[in-house]
Amino acid sequence: MHKPLLVTDFLDRARRHYGDDEAVVATTGERFTYDELGERADRFSAALRERGIEKGDRVAVLDPNTHYHLEAAYGTMQLGAVHTPLNYRLTPDDFAYILDDAGVDAIYADSEYVEKIEPVREDVPTETFITNDAESVAGDWESFDDLLDAADPNFERPEMHEDEVITINYTSGTTGDPKGVMRTHRCETLHAYLISIHQEIRDDDVYLWTLPMFHVNGWGHIYAVTGMGATHVCSRGIDAEWIFETVAEEDVSYLCSAPTVLNMLIDYYEDEAPATTGANDVRVATAGSAPPEATIRTVEDDFGWYLKHVYGATETGPLITTSDARRHFDDDGSARFAIKKRQGLGYLGTDVRVVDEHGEDVSRDDGSIGEVVVRGNQVMEGYWNKPDATEEAFSERIEGYYHTGDLATVDENGMIAIQDRKKDIIISGGENISSIELEDTLFDHDAVSNVAVVPAPSDQWGETPKAFVVPAAQTVDDPDALESELIDFTHERLASYKTIGSVEFVDELPTTATGKVQKYELRAREWEDEDRMVGEG
């Protein structure tokens, strides 16, 4: 039997089995059941239909993690229209590019971000503009809640097929214009099934939205958490105090946090010693750069949370691997930290390989480095209106696999460990140096709160590692002395050619909305006066 895989099934299931149960804890203080969430989504669907939105049209959502985002997403997809979430940290020019590139027909924007859309509204094809607080913003914007009040919740869904595009997620655009990643009903659905299994999502989970919903649809959690009938706890932004208070007050059982967010929580915990759990045990998923062992140790041993390290990219769903391989470590043993910092094993049904420049698998010796390539049902359909970029992404080293651009090794169990991005490998005097290995080493020093290592120009070696360090103390009494101490610290622990050449102390590192450090900004700063491009090696 073949049953179409449609993303609308997730909210339908929750309404059918958990209609009277709490679905959303809103940032406004309101609480909605799944019946109420479903009716609000229905009314938004009807309101969009009244404004001419049809199957295949693109509807953008620019919103922090509020109930409006969930309602707008499902309201859009119930029409067969294409949910197009936007990164709220972008500039008006970025939004103009994306709205035009995707041909967006309607946009819901939180009132806090309307000022970023208003300057470009005459330059984009968008005709319908909706916000949550129309009275507080400049320009002609319709009120979300007024639209819902006026709409008839009864509307007719179009026929939909699992191979039709239902979301477009734009990449960060760090190496050029952002690219629209097309995802079908089928790949969204199967990805949500996979995270439900590997992240162990249950109907009694209370999920705290610290990960942006716009980011690959919140790693698929807008589907999986909903479909399982669990509770969404929304947020308008995060800080450490709020996270700990909310975990305790709402009995949160699951959240996602980038390593930078975990470090923020650790700093607050060490200063304030807050409660770290409510009535439920807590598990936390982290991705991005590998968390240092010291971070994992604090989260698990001091917070009492269970950490799952996952990995992927916007183009891959995103999640394709997990370090949660419990037959390979003892839950109470210190050896687990070395395994949990690895990106790990491929998800079910996911073919993850590490291949050399000829497309051949590297040895499982945990030393040979190759590029991570992946084939799976959760991988994107392609880039919106960019066939050449799509072809390159799936054919550079080996045909039919998405090429991540990440370099990794593989151990005897097939667990991968990312060594660097291709562009982040530092080639000093002909030797390859992993910036991640250096960062992990520096994280073990008590004076380091956060760190990023990038190549800096060197007359002798071509380039040499430089560390940008956020110190654990607010002020550094003697920067020169601490720089020397950190350089010596890497000399004591690493081969001589791998050690850092210099340190710059900064108040913060540039990051994406999901907490990933934007090394390209640091590289650009170092190489702006040089003739060659940064990251060439």
C-alpha positions in Angstrom: 0.0 0.0 0.0 1.2 3.5 -0.8 0.0 6.4 1.4 1.3 9.9 0.4 3.6 11.5 3.0 2.2 15.0 3.6 3.4 17.5 6.3 -0.2 18.4 7.0 -0.6 14.9 8.6 1.4 16.0 11.7 -1.1 18.6 13.0 -4.0 16.4 11.8 -2.7 13.6 14.0 -2.3 15.8 17.0 -5.8 17.2 16.7 -7.2 13.7 16.3 -5.6 12.2 19.3 -4.5 15.2 21.6 -7.2 17.8 20.8 -7.8 18.7 24.4 -4.1 18.6 25.5 -1.8 21.5 25.7 0.0 22.2 22.5 1.6 25.6 22.9 2.8 27.7 25.8 2.9 31.1 24.1 5.2 34.0 24.7 2.1 36.1 25.5 1.2 34.0 28.4 -1.6 32.3 26.5 -1.9 28.5 26.3 -3.4 26.7 23.4 -4.7 23.1 23.0 -4.2 21.2 19.8 -7.8 21.9 18.9 -7.2 25.6 19.4 -3.9 25.6 17.5 -5.5 23.7 14.7 -8.5 26.1 14.4 -6.1 29.1 14.3 -4.1 27.4 11.5 -7.4 26.7 9.7 -8.4 30.4 10.0 -5.1 31.5 8.7 -5.4 29.2 5.7 -8.9 30.7 5.0 -7.5 34.2 5.3 -4.7 33.5 2.9 -7.2 31.9 0.4 -9.3 35.1 0.6 -6.2 37.0 -0.4 -5.6 34.9 -3.4 -2.9 32.5 -2.1 -3.1 29.2 -3.9 -1.2 26.0 -4.0 2.4 26.6 -5.0 2.5 30.2 -3.9 5.3 31.2 -1.5 4.4 32.6 1.9 7.3 33.9 4.0 7.4 33.9 7.8 9.7 36.2 9.7 9.2 35.5 13.4 11.0 34.5 16.5 9.8 31.3 18.1 6.1 32.3 18.8 2.8 30.6 18.4 2.2 32.8 15.3 5.1 31.0 13.5 3.5 27.6 14.0 0.1 28.8 13.0 1.4 30.6 9.9 3.5 27.6 8.8 0.7 25.1 9.1 -1.9 27.6 7.7 0.3 28.0 4.7 1.1 24.4 4.1 -2.6 23.3 4.4 -3.2 25.3 1.2 -0.3 23.5 -0.5 1.5 26.9 -0.5 5.2 26.9 0.1 6.4 27.8 3.7 9.4 30.1 3.4 10.8 30.9 6.8 13.3 33.8 7.1 16.3 34.4 9.3 15.4 37.4 11.5 19.0 38.5 11.8 19.3 39.5 8.1 19.3 43.0 6.7 16.6 44.7 4.6 18.7 44.1 1.5 19.0 40.4 2.3 15.2 40.2 2.7 14.7 42.0 -0.6 16.9 39.5 -2.3 15.1 36.5 -0.8 11.6 37.8 -1.3 12.3 38.5 -4.9 14.3 35.3 -5.5 11.5 33.1 -4.1 8.7 35.3 -5.6 7.1 35.5 -2.2 3.3 36.3 -2.5 2.6 37.0 1.2 4.5 37.5 4.3 3.8 37.3 8.0 6.3 39.3 10.0 6.5 39.8 13.7 6.1 43.5 14.7 9.6 43.5 16.0 10.9 42.9 12.4 8.5 44.8 10.3 11.0 47.7 10.1 13.3 45.4 8.2 10.7 44.7 5.5 9.0 48.1 5.2 12.0 49.8 3.4 12.0 47.2 0.6 8.3 46.4 0.2 8.0 48.4 -3.0 10.9 46.4 -4.5 9.5 42.9 -4.0 6.7 41.0 -5.6 4.9 40.5 -2.2 1.4 41.8 -2.0 0.0 40.6 1.3 1.7 41.9 4.5 0.5 40.6 7.9 1.9 41.2 11.4 0.9 40.4 15.0 0.6 44.0 16.1 -0.5 46.2 13.2 -1.2 49.2 15.4 2.4 49.4 16.6 4.2 49.4 13.2 4.6 51.8 10.4 3.2 51.0 7.0 0.1 49.2 5.8 0.0 45.9 7.6 -2.9 43.6 8.4 -3.5 42.2 11.9 -3.0 38.4 12.2 -5.6 38.1 15.0 -8.1 40.3 13.2 -7.7 38.2 10.1 -8.4 35.1 12.1 -11.4 36.6 13.8 -12.9 37.5 10.4 -12.1 34.2 8.7 -14.3 31.2 8.3 -12.3 28.2 9.5 -13.9 26.0 6.9 -11.8 25.8 3.7 -11.1 23.2 1.1 -7.6 21.8 0.9 -6.2 21.2 -2.5 -5.0 17.8 -3.6 -1.3 17.5 -2.6 1.4 15.1 -3.6 4.4 14.0 -1.6 6.9 14.9 -4.2 5.8 18.6 -4.4 7.9 21.3 -2.8 6.4 22.5 0.5 9.2 24.5 2.1 12.1 26.7 0.9 14.8 27.3 3.5 17.5 29.8 2.6 21.1 29.1 3.4 23.1 31.7 5.3 24.8 33.0 2.2 28.3 33.1 3.7 30.0 32.4 0.3 27.6 34.4 -2.0 23.9 35.0 -2.3 21.7 32.9 -0.2 20.4 29.8 -1.9 16.8 28.5 -1.5 16.9 24.8 -0.4 13.8 23.1 -1.7 12.2 20.4 0.4 9.2 18.2 -0.5 6.4 16.8 1.7 8.2 13.5 1.5 11.6 14.6 2.7 10.2 16.8 5.4 8.0 13.9 6.6 10.8 11.3 6.6 13.2 13.7 8.3 10.6 14.3 11.1 10.1 10.5 11.5 13.9 10.1 11.9 14.3 12.8 14.5 11.3 11.4 16.4 13.2 8.1 16.6 16.8 9.4 17.2 15.8 12.3 19.5 13.3 10.0 21.3 10.4 12.4 21.0 7.3 11.4 23.0 3.8 12.7 23.5 4.6 13.7 27.1 7.7 15.8 26.1 7.8 19.5 26.9 10.0 21.0 24.2 11.7 24.4 24.8 12.2 26.5 21.6 15.7 27.8 22.0 16.6 26.8 18.4 15.1 29.2 15.8 12.0 27.8 14.1 13.2 29.3 10.8 16.3 27.2 10.8 15.4 24.3 8.5 12.0 24.4 10.2 13.6 24.1 13.6 15.5 21.0 12.6 12.1 19.5 11.7 10.7 20.0 15.2 7.7 22.0 14.0 6.6 18.7 12.5 7.9 16.0 14.9 6.9 17.7 18.2 3.5 18.5 16.8 2.9 15.1 15.3 3.8 13.3 18.5 1.4 15.5 20.5 4.1 17.0 22.7 4.1 20.6 24.0 5.8 23.5 22.4 7.2 26.2 24.8 7.8 29.3 22.7 10.3 32.1 23.1 11.0 35.6 21.8 14.7 35.3 22.4 16.9 33.6 25.0 19.2 34.3 27.8 20.6 31.9 30.4 18.5 33.0 33.3 15.3 32.6 31.3 16.3 29.2 30.0 17.0 27.8 33.4 13.8 29.4 34.9 11.7 28.0 32.1 13.1 24.5 32.2 12.2 24.4 35.9 8.8 26.1 35.8 7.5 24.3 32.7 9.1 20.9 33.4 10.9 21.0 30.1 12.2 17.6 29.0 13.9 18.4 25.7 15.7 21.4 24.1 18.3 22.1 21.5 21.4 24.3 22.0 24.4 25.2 19.9 27.7 24.8 21.7 27.8 28.6 22.1 24.5 28.5 24.0 25.7 25.7 26.2 28.8 27.8 27.1 26.4 30.7 27.9 24.5 28.4 30.2 27.6 27.1 31.8 28.9 30.6 32.6 25.6 31.5 34.2 25.4 28.2 36.1 28.9 28.7 37.6 28.0 32.2 38.8 24.4 31.7 39.9 23.9 27.9 40.5 20.3 27.8 39.3 18.0 24.8 39.4 18.6 22.9 36.1 15.5 20.6 36.0 11.9 20.6 36.8 9.8 17.5 37.3 11.2 15.9 34.1 14.6 14.6 33.2 16.2 16.8 30.5 17.9 15.8 27.3 19.6 18.4 25.1 20.6 18.2 21.4 23.6 20.2 20.2 25.0 20.6 16.7 27.4 22.9 14.8 31.0 22.6 15.9 31.8 19.7 18.2 31.3 20.7 21.8 34.5 20.3 23.9 34.7 17.5 26.4 34.6 20.0 29.2 31.3 21.3 28.0 29.7 17.9 27.7 31.1 17.0 31.2 29.5 20.1 32.8 26.1 19.6 31.0 25.8 16.0 32.0 27.5 15.8 35.4 26.6 19.2 36.8 23.3 20.1 35.0 22.2 16.4 35.0 21.1 16.6 31.4 21.6 13.9 28.8 23.4 15.3 25.7 22.9 14.2 22.2 25.4 15.5 19.6 23.9 15.6 16.1 25.1 16.9 12.7 23.9 18.0 9.3 23.3 20.9 7.0 20.4 23.0 5.7 20.5 20.9 2.5 20.3 17.6 4.4 17.2 18.0 6.4 19.3 18.9 8.4 20.1 16.0 10.7 22.0 13.0 9.4 24.1 11.7 12.2 24.1 11.2 16.0 26.7 10.5 18.6 24.1 8.7 20.7 25.4 5.2 20.2 25.0 3.8 23.7 26.5 0.4 23.0 29.8 2.2 22.4 30.0 3.9 25.8 29.1 3.6 29.4 26.6 6.3 30.5 28.6 6.9 33.7 32.1 6.5 32.3 34.4 9.3 31.3 35.1 7.6 28.0 31.7 8.7 26.8 32.8 12.3 26.4 35.3 11.5 23.5 32.5 9.6 21.7 29.8 12.2 22.3 31.9 15.0 20.8 32.0 13.0 17.5 29.3 13.7 14.9 28.7 10.0 15.0 26.7 7.4 13.1 24.4 7.9 10.2 20.6 8.1 11.0 18.4 5.3 9.9 18.1 5.0 6.2 20.9 7.5 5.7 24.1 6.7 3.7 26.9 8.9 5.2 30.3 8.4 3.7 33.7 10.1 4.0 35.5 10.1 0.6 38.8 11.2 -0.8 39.3 13.5 -3.8 38.7 10.4 -6.1 35.4 9.6 -4.5 36.8 6.5 -2.7 36.0 5.8 1.0 38.8 6.8 3.4 40.1 4.2 5.7 38.5 3.6 9.1 41.7 4.6 10.9 40.4 7.8 12.4 43.3 9.6 10.7 42.6 9.7 7.0 40.6 12.8 6.1 38.0 13.1 3.4 34.8 15.0 2.6 31.5 14.0 4.1 28.9 13.1 1.5 25.4 11.9 2.2 22.5 10.3 0.4 19.1 10.0 2.2 15.4 10.6 2.0 15.8 13.8 4.1 18.2 15.4 1.6 16.9 18.4 -0.3 15.3 18.3 -3.8 17.7 21.0 -5.0 18.3 24.7 -4.9 15.5 27.0 -6.0 16.1 28.3 -9.5 19.8 27.3 -9.3 20.3 24.1 -11.4 24.0 24.6 -11.9 24.6 24.9 -8.1 22.4 21.8 -7.6 24.4 19.8 -10.1 27.7 20.8 -8.4 26.4 20.0 -4.9 25.5 16.4 -6.0 28.4 15.5 -8.2 31.7 17.1 -7.2 33.5 14.0 -5.9 30.9 11.2 -6.3 27.7 11.2 -8.3 24.3 11.3 -6.5 25.5 12.3 -3.0 25.2 15.7 -1.5 28.6 17.1 -0.7 28.7 18.9 2.7 32.1 20.6 2.4 33.0 19.2 5.8 36.2 17.2 6.2 36.1 14.2 8.6 37.8 11.1 9.8 36.1 7.7 10.5 36.8 5.3 13.3 36.5 1.5 13.4 32.8 1.7 14.3 32.0 4.0 11.4 31.6 7.1 13.6 32.6 10.3 11.8 34.5 13.2 13.5 34.5 16.5 11.7 38.0 17.9 11.4 37.0 21.2 9.7 35.2 22.9 6.9 37.2 22.6 3.6 37.6 26.4 3.8 38.6 26.4 7.5 41.5 23.9 7.3 44.6 25.9 8.0 47.6 25.0 5.7 50.7 26.2 7.4 54.1 25.3 5.8 52.3 22.6 3.8 50.8 21.0 6.9 47.1 20.7 7.4 45.9 22.0 10.8 42.4 21.5 12.2 41.0 24.7 13.7 38.5 22.5 15.6 41.3 20.6 17.3 43.0 23.8 18.4 39.7 25.3 19.6 38.9 22.1 21.6 42.4 22.3 23.3 41.9 26.0 24.2 38.5 25.3 25.7 40.3 23.2 28.3 42.0 26.3 29.7 40.1 28.0 32.5 40.6 31.5 31.1 38.7 30.7 27.9 35.0 31.1 27.7 34.7 30.9 23.9 37.2 30.7 21.0 37.4 30.5 17.3 40.6 29.8 15.4 41.2 31.0 11.8 44.2 31.3 9.5 46.2 34.5 9.7 48.8 35.7 7.2 52.4 34.6 7.8 55.4 35.6 5.8 57.2 32.4 6.8 54.5 29.8 6.6 51.9 31.3 4.3 49.3 31.2 7.1 49.4 30.3 10.7 46.6 29.7 13.3 45.2 32.7 15.2 42.8 32.4 18.1 40.0 34.9 18.8 39.3 34.3 22.5 36.4 35.5 24.7 37.9 35.4 28.1 36.1 33.8 31.1 36.7 37.0 33.1 35.1 40.2 32.0 38.5 41.9 31.9 42.0 40.6 31.2 44.6 42.3 33.5 47.6 41.4 31.4 46.6 40.4 27.8 50.3 39.8 26.8 50.9 37.4 29.7 47.6 35.5 29.0 48.4 35.3 25.3 51.7 33.7 26.1 50.1 31.4 28.5 47.6 30.2 26.0 50.2 29.7 23.3 52.3 27.7 25.7 49.1 25.7 26.6 48.7 24.6 23.0 52.5 23.8 22.8 52.2 21.5 25.7 49.3 19.5 24.3 49.8 19.5 20.5 52.4 18.9 17.9 54.6 22.0 17.4 53.3 22.8 13.9 49.7 22.8 15.2 50.0 25.5 17.9 48.5 29.0 17.7 50.7 31.8 16.7 48.7 34.7 18.2 45.7 35.5 20.3 43.2 38.4 20.1 40.8 38.9 23.0 37.3 39.9 22.1 34.0 40.6 23.9 32.1 38.2 21.7 32.4 36.1 18.5 30.2 36.8 15.4 27.5 34.1 15.3 24.5 33.0 13.2 21.1 33.0 14.7 21.6 29.3 15.6 24.8 30.1 17.5 27.3 28.9 14.9 30.5 31.0 14.9 30.9 32.9 11.6 34.5 32.3 11.0 34.4 33.9 7.6 34.0 37.3 9.3 37.1 36.7 11.3 39.0 35.4 8.3 38.0 38.4 6.2 39.3 40.7 9.0 42.7 39.0 9.0 43.1 38.9 5.2 41.6 42.2 4.1 45.1 43.7 3.3 46.4 40.7 1.5 46.5 40.0 -2.2 45.1 36.5 -2.2 41.7 35.3 -1.1 41.3 34.0 2.4 41.1 30.3 3.1 43.0 29.3 -0.1 45.5 27.4 2.0 
